[in-house]
Amino acid sequence: MTTADDRAAAFLTAITYLRIALTPVVMALVIADTDPTWARPAATLLFAFAAVTDFFDGRLARRWKQTSALGNFLDTTADKLLVTGVLLALVEVGRASIWVAFIIIGRELLIMGLRGVISASDGTVMSPSIWGKLKANVQFLAILLAIWWPAVEIGGVAIATLALWIAAAVTVGSAVEYLARFRGVLAQRGSPGQGA
């Protein structure tokens, strides 16, 4: 017989896997956007739904006390796959700069490696900071605008393009904050005689 905790854990895991499954679907819709009357709205709605599931996933996990190292790993992995995959699709169709994609994806790889180093050194789990949460929200909003691409400009620049560059700037700020927060661990790990 399954308990309430088991059902809660299964539900949260299903939400995470759903976010992963939606990633290639949104990518395909963005790339196949030859008929804006259906492809673009569908991609926009599905991406928005996936982004909202991330918010509720974390909120419900804390409320139901279902947080775990595996759950955190799956949740962050699902977010990175969603952002990375859809960004690449947007670059493919010319709605995102390759440099914006490089900055955002590069940051995710950097922090993923940082998490591994810190966890291997003393078992410390990197908890999300306000910068990390801000980064995720700004990225989701910017990508949503880039998928929909509203005909709005600020100073001659499309609002979606501006939002993506703002997201890239916040992403850099988030990376700097993480590196500064764990510089002690990194310095110790990199000292002579301290490496693996």
C-alpha positions as MATLAB code, in Angstrom:
seq = 'MTTADDRAAAFLTAITYLRIALTPVVMALVIADTDPTWARPAATLLFAFAAVTDFFDGRLARRWKQTSALGNFLDTTADKLLVTGVLLALVEVGRASIWVAFIIIGRELLIMGLRGVISASDGTVMSPSIWGKLKANVQFLAILLAIWWPAVEIGGVAIATLALWIAAAVTVGSAVEYLARFRGVLAQRGSPGQGA';
ca = [
       0.000    0.000    0.000;
       1.361    3.413   -0.963;
       1.493    6.176    1.620;
       0.680    9.842    1.159;
       4.415   10.586    1.080;
       4.928    8.013   -1.683;
       2.122    9.522   -3.748;
       3.481   13.039   -3.219;
       6.979   11.974   -4.280;
       5.610   10.185   -7.352;
       3.562   13.245   -8.340;
       6.534   15.603   -8.022;
       8.749   13.233  -10.009;
       6.098   13.023  -12.717;
       5.997   16.828  -12.970;
       9.767   16.925  -13.422;
       9.728   14.226  -16.100;
       6.879   16.025  -17.840;
       9.044   19.161  -18.044;
      11.832   17.095  -19.601;
       9.405   15.482  -22.080;
       8.002   18.859  -23.126;
      11.447   20.216  -24.055;
      11.811   18.505  -27.473;
       8.142   19.209  -28.217;
       8.612   22.960  -27.688;
      11.861   22.836  -29.667;
      10.117   21.158  -32.594;
       7.301   23.700  -32.554;
       9.744   26.623  -32.505;
      11.730   25.198  -35.421;
       8.572   24.307  -37.376;
       7.110   27.769  -36.926;
       6.077   28.187  -40.565;
       2.443   28.781  -39.661;
       2.207   31.240  -36.736;
      -1.530   30.611  -36.435;
      -0.834   27.363  -34.598;
       2.861   26.581  -34.059;
       3.893   29.751  -32.279;
       0.945   29.911  -29.853;
       1.349   26.189  -29.131;
       5.080   26.571  -28.415;
       4.415   29.617  -26.237;
       1.695   27.923  -24.197;
       3.649   24.685  -23.721;
       6.789   26.552  -22.656;
       4.776   28.699  -20.244;
       3.179   25.556  -18.802;
       6.586   23.897  -18.373;
       7.962   27.007  -16.656;
       4.970   27.136  -14.290;
       5.458   23.473  -13.357;
       8.955   24.387  -12.169;
       7.493   26.962   -9.766;
       4.865   24.603   -8.367;
       7.277   21.667   -8.262;
       9.605   23.431   -5.835;
       6.785   24.998   -3.840;
       4.938   21.705   -3.363;
       8.152   19.825   -2.568;
       8.833   22.210    0.318;
       5.230   22.175    1.530;
       5.017   18.386    1.440;
       8.554   18.026    2.845;
       9.626   16.005   -0.180;
      12.961   17.702   -0.836;
      15.899   15.393   -1.490;
      19.278   15.430   -3.200;
      17.886   13.335   -6.070;
      14.817   15.545   -6.374;
      16.948   18.691   -6.479;
      19.195   17.128   -9.118;
      16.273   16.085  -11.334;
      14.567   19.458  -10.922;
      17.635   21.514  -11.842;
      18.484   19.127  -14.688;
      14.965   19.482  -16.118;
      15.247   23.293  -15.952;
      18.639   23.286  -17.679;
      17.403   20.962  -20.422;
      14.340   23.140  -21.016;
      16.290   26.398  -21.174;
      19.185   24.957  -23.212;
      17.031   23.079  -25.702;
      14.625   25.924  -26.413;
      17.462   28.455  -26.637;
      19.176   26.318  -29.277;
      15.912   26.129  -31.215;
      15.578   29.925  -31.025;
      19.142   30.335  -32.344;
      18.259   27.959  -35.185;
      15.346   30.160  -36.306;
      17.224   33.431  -35.794;
      15.304   34.686  -32.763;
      18.177   34.446  -30.274;
      21.806   35.488  -30.524;
      24.321   32.661  -30.435;
      26.278   34.762  -27.907;
      23.300   34.932  -25.558;
      22.944   31.164  -25.863;
      26.680   30.711  -25.212;
      26.572   32.861  -22.062;
      23.502   31.145  -20.618;
      24.482   27.577  -21.504;
      28.100   28.189  -20.501;
      26.964   29.406  -17.084;
      24.896   26.273  -16.561;
      27.869   24.040  -17.415;
      30.154   26.076  -15.144;
      27.814   25.862  -12.154;
      27.141   22.171  -12.791;
      30.879   21.552  -12.608;
      31.137   23.743   -9.516;
      28.419   21.719   -7.802;
      30.328   18.532   -8.549;
      33.615   19.905   -7.175;
      32.014   21.186   -3.977;
      30.021   18.006   -3.395;
      33.126   15.866   -3.953;
      35.268   18.002   -1.627;
      33.152   17.947    1.528;
      29.641   16.813    0.621;
      28.250   20.345    0.722;
      25.033   20.844   -1.248;
      24.821   24.143   -3.100;
      21.500   25.662   -2.093;
      19.798   28.050   -4.543;
      20.365   31.738   -3.852;
      18.167   34.721   -4.634;
      20.388   35.287   -7.683;
      19.774   31.749   -8.889;
      16.008   32.103   -8.525;
      16.054   35.519  -10.220;
      18.142   34.071  -13.035;
      15.664   31.257  -13.647;
      12.645   33.580  -13.675;
      14.281   36.134  -15.993;
      15.443   33.375  -18.359;
      11.962   31.836  -18.521;
      10.368   35.229  -19.221;
      12.940   36.179  -21.879;
      12.634   32.840  -23.669;
       8.850   33.069  -23.532;
       9.024   36.479  -25.234;
      11.475   35.150  -27.817;
       9.119   32.278  -28.680;
       6.092   34.553  -29.020;
       8.074   37.497  -30.467;
       5.634   40.376  -29.883;
       5.956   43.289  -32.318;
       7.213   45.678  -29.638;
      10.486   47.604  -29.773;
      12.376   49.742  -27.285;
      14.845   52.137  -28.845;
      14.632   50.233  -32.112;
      15.430   46.888  -30.447;
      12.850   44.112  -30.244;
      11.672   43.636  -26.670;
      12.385   39.900  -26.910;
      16.000   40.563  -27.945;
      16.415   43.064  -25.118;
      14.932   40.589  -22.633;
      17.365   37.861  -23.749;
      20.369   40.149  -23.231;
      19.051   41.134  -19.802;
      18.701   37.424  -19.020;
      22.310   36.889  -20.120;
      23.481   39.717  -17.821;
      21.559   38.316  -14.845;
      22.968   34.870  -15.677;
      26.517   36.240  -15.469;
      25.667   37.936  -12.160;
      24.343   34.644  -10.813;
      27.536   32.824  -11.808;
      29.696   35.468  -10.130;
      27.600   35.199   -6.947;
      28.002   31.414   -6.814;
      31.748   31.601   -7.435;
      32.152   34.273   -4.740;
      30.028   32.307   -2.260;
      32.106   29.143   -2.643;
      35.515   30.635   -3.390;
      36.876   29.257   -0.098;
      36.032   25.687   -1.035;
      37.402   26.166   -4.539;
      40.640   27.699   -3.220;
      41.125   24.785   -0.841;
      40.362   22.277   -3.583;
      42.853   23.933   -5.893;
      45.690   24.207   -3.359;
      48.814   22.023   -3.813;
      48.291   18.637   -2.221;
      44.542   19.157   -1.981;
      43.559   17.895   -5.422;
      42.180   14.445   -6.056;
];
